[in-house]
Every structure is written in C-alpha cells, then in structure tokens.
Amino acid sequence: MRWSLSLRFSVEASFQPSPGPLDPLPRIHPAFRAPRRITITVPYVAHQRLLQRSEREGRSLSNLMAFLLESAVADEPGFPPPPPS
C-alpha cells in the first residue's frame, strides 16, 4: 500500500533565473511569500513513525513535515536564512 502525504512549506514565490545552479534565491519581502503545496510518497513504516512523532509533539503531520524539510535545507549553501519567527 502506498501513502500520499501533502505538505505545505514556504518557498520563494518567484525569481529571475540565474546562470549558476547554487546562486542564492533573491530575498522577497515576507508579505509576498506564499506557501507551496507538494505531495510525496513515503513507506508505510515511515508514515507510521511520523504520525507517532507528530502526536507525541502535539502538532499536525503536515506541520511536522514542513519543520523537518525546512530543518533539512536550513544549512544548504546558497539559500537565504529563514525569516525570523
């Protein structure tokens, strides 16, 4: 059985293409940033572990996944730091 999980997280809304693959994305005022929706497929066991963790932390599965994705790319070179909370 395959599970599908929809996630919403913030990405830069638009930018001018640049020649280099790791060129930083332009800074866009936070008021103009829009969350983007993605869909991923995860193995059953991973889905169950993520559900358990989200329940343990008292957050939605979507919120947990957005947090984990943002944390995973936070230190990537070429990306601006996340906006202050």
C-alpha positions in Angstrom: 0.0 0.0 0.0 1.3 3.5 -0.9 0.6 6.5 1.2 0.5 10.0 -0.1 1.2 13.0 2.1 0.6 16.6 1.3 2.9 19.1 2.8 2.9 22.9 2.8 6.0 24.9 3.4 7.3 28.3 2.4 9.5 28.7 -0.7 10.4 31.8 -2.7 7.5 32.9 -4.7 9.3 33.9 -7.9 12.8 34.8 -9.1 14.7 35.6 -12.2 16.7 32.5 -13.5 20.4 32.9 -13.0 23.3 31.1 -14.7 24.6 29.1 -11.7 22.9 26.2 -10.0 23.7 27.3 -6.5 23.1 31.1 -6.9 21.1 32.4 -4.0 17.4 33.0 -4.4 16.5 36.7 -4.2 15.1 37.9 -1.0 11.4 38.5 -1.2 9.6 40.5 1.4 7.8 38.0 3.8 4.4 39.6 3.0 4.8 38.4 -0.6 5.9 34.8 0.1 3.2 32.2 -0.4 3.3 28.6 1.0 3.6 26.0 -1.7 2.0 22.5 -1.6 3.9 19.3 -2.5 2.9 15.7 -2.5 5.3 12.9 -1.6 5.0 9.1 -1.2 6.6 7.5 1.9 6.9 3.9 3.0 4.2 2.7 5.4 6.7 2.4 8.4 8.0 5.9 7.9 4.4 7.2 7.8 3.6 5.4 11.0 6.7 6.8 12.7 5.9 10.3 11.5 2.4 10.0 12.8 3.6 8.9 16.2 6.1 11.7 16.4 3.5 14.3 15.4 1.1 13.1 18.1 3.9 13.0 20.7 4.9 16.6 19.8 1.3 17.8 19.7 1.5 19.0 16.1 -0.1 18.1 12.8 1.7 15.7 10.5 1.8 18.5 7.9 3.4 20.9 10.3 6.0 18.2 11.4 6.9 17.5 7.8 7.3 21.2 7.0 9.5 21.6 10.0 11.7 18.6 9.1 12.0 19.8 5.5 12.9 23.3 6.5 15.4 22.0 9.0 17.0 19.7 6.4 17.7 22.5 4.0 18.4 25.3 6.5 22.2 24.9 6.1 22.3 24.4 2.4 24.7 26.8 0.7 23.2 29.4 -1.5 19.9 29.7 0.3 18.9 32.7 2.5 18.3 32.1 6.2 14.8 31.5 7.2 12.8 34.6 8.2 12.5 35.3 12.0 9.5 33.7 13.7 
